[in-house]
């Protein structure tokens, strides 16, 4: 073998060992083999479902390259020279296709008739892994001499191509294993995310919707030149989205699903007490301590009280007037079964109904906010590879705000990475527009846009990213 062939073979080994993208790897294998043999054309097949599938092809004379327009799969039968090489695990070298009687070469001859190409010499090399697993076939056509004339493939170069094919098979197998492991990990992430979301009805599609928004949002940012995302960076961002709520695995459902300020038990006790108040008033009338003529008005008062409590219990925001009404109700008493004065509204009930915004008490809100700490703690147990090293910190920071009002660390400004700002905006947007939340109706996109812009104007969110999100309309086809 010539010195330049040995040098080229060593270069091929380095190139193949460095490539991890399967499509680019296949192109490199074919290119390297063609350069090594100085041939005019070549095709690489991979075995799948008992057939050889064309994956990439190149023809310098016809100036064709790539995987577009490749013919259908070749059945793994002895009627095809490529299939035969794999079945018998042997290299097939043909000096003159038109005059060869040892093999069925109707395929190449038909190709020549259709394209006007002139196939003469051919080298077909099977690709098998070390364990003997069939991987595919490397087919090279029309070796060229130094003058550019078609000639047979040299004896000494065949061994070099077999070496390339062997190394290529191992590399392809390794890349496939890596892809399989990565997909297994991605599937595991999606399973965990789905399991968390399914714990509560309103969260059933939250992470999936966010990931779908992100795909469209990233495309818009790249199209507008606002940001550039490598495949690795995109993968990290999407995985952070899928895992951002994993900490909710420990959040009590009574907190996650709380649709009203009062718990079901508190609500039941209050309703029972109103019934008890009605019975107490009737007893007062029967025993002559109250005027029976006032019973209808008292009953109406109780019904109005119950209605107002229901309204406040599920309101998105409690007004000053409603707070004053609750203060007044807390002062009212009735005579209980033990003959002692009892309040219409307990201190606990008053405190819960007086929550200004949302349905959670301060203690319950702390419990809910704790999920980001748990997200960080749980993700710390996963040995993320270097290319996914940002998943944990990005996922755990999705409630941080630019003005420092977020949690859990109260990060500010540049302390919050671009990706976290993006995730935060997507999270808030979906929370606003989602129509499956038990504690509030979903808002329209226009309403959500106004809220996001208001938050940005107060320094909580990245105003540029908010406008990018709204311009991207990444929710189209999802909501």
Secondary structure as UniProt FT lines:
FT   HELIX           3..18
FT   HELIX           22..37
FT   STRAND          39..48
FT   TURN            49..50
FT   STRAND          51..59
FT   TURN            60..63
FT   STRAND          64..66
FT   TURN            68..69
FT   STRAND          74..75
FT   TURN            78..79
FT   HELIX           81..87
FT   TURN            88..89
FT   STRAND          92..94
FT   HELIX           97..99
FT   HELIX           106..115
FT   STRAND          122..128
FT   TURN            130..131
FT   STRAND          134..144
FT   TURN            146..147
FT   STRAND          150..151
FT   HELIX           155..197
FT   TURN            198..199
FT   HELIX           201..203
FT   TURN            204..205
FT   HELIX           206..223
FT   TURN            224..225
FT   HELIX           231..243
FT   TURN            244..245
FT   HELIX           246..250
FT   HELIX           253..256
FT   HELIX           264..286
FT   TURN            287..288
FT   HELIX           292..294
FT   HELIX           295..314
FT   HELIX           320..331
FT   STRAND          333..335
FT   TURN            337..338
FT   STRAND          341..343
FT   HELIX           347..353
FT   HELIX           362..379
FT   TURN            380..381
FT   HELIX           386..388
FT   TURN            389..390
FT   HELIX           391..396
FT   TURN            397..399
FT   HELIX           413..415
FT   HELIX           418..433
FT   TURN            438..439
FT   HELIX           445..457
FT   TURN            458..459
FT   HELIX           463..472
FT   TURN            473..478
//
